[in-house]
């Protein structure tokens, strides 16, 4: 008689990944050096904008004439630690043509540029998402009507149309933001419409329709949360573009009006001094470049993290 010994059976079970899609996207984002650089640049810019009253040594619109002896119009940067004579007033980035401290104006310009960028994108994002989501979900004649109207806006050159809108509304920073926001609506509407057209054919959306879920609840609760990933990337890139466009309108005299410390208007005021006082043109331009670069790097990082087709 033979006896068999029953050996214990070991089951190997795979532990499911507890990370959600947003956690995985966050880890993917943090593995990209360019995205981290963009995040650091924007973080420093936000810190500068928030604490501008404590960082700026002078009033950004206050005239220094009479407050300090020996001040020279359009004088260059002067820092005592780096060899500037002790008998000269210290100004880290020099003085502009109106005897104002350039460093203080650039610091406060960061606050204004961030505000204009976020406000412009917020306005265009709300209008674009509303039009694109309705057009993509309902379809039919309403979709054709909305998209043809947006195609008319796309037929005009971007900056030229913004200049026309601001010329009608009148010069000013608020009107410049509104003009840039209006001409940016088609980009956001087309992005969200394409996402909605893709998501609305998913099984869970069809199942919600089959059990009688109201269309508004399907759009807001089922489709939109799964269609916003491309919109986040587009909005992040759009902030840098909006800052650049508002600065361009201010350079043309249609945006921020003097003595508002805005980088584009600062470039416009000193554009004829590019050879005699290059720091007055170079430093505001460098601030615009670094800000736009930071948002572009951040947007590229978000695109790589949120787009599953680009994940390795």
PyMOL commands that set and color helices and strands:
alter all, ss='L'
color gray80, all
select helices_A, chain A and resi 21-30+33-50+52-55+80-82+102-138+140-154+158-169+173-199+203-210+215-226+229-251+263-269+271-273+279-306+308-310
alter helices_A, ss='H'
color red, helices_A
deselect
rebuild
show_as cartoon
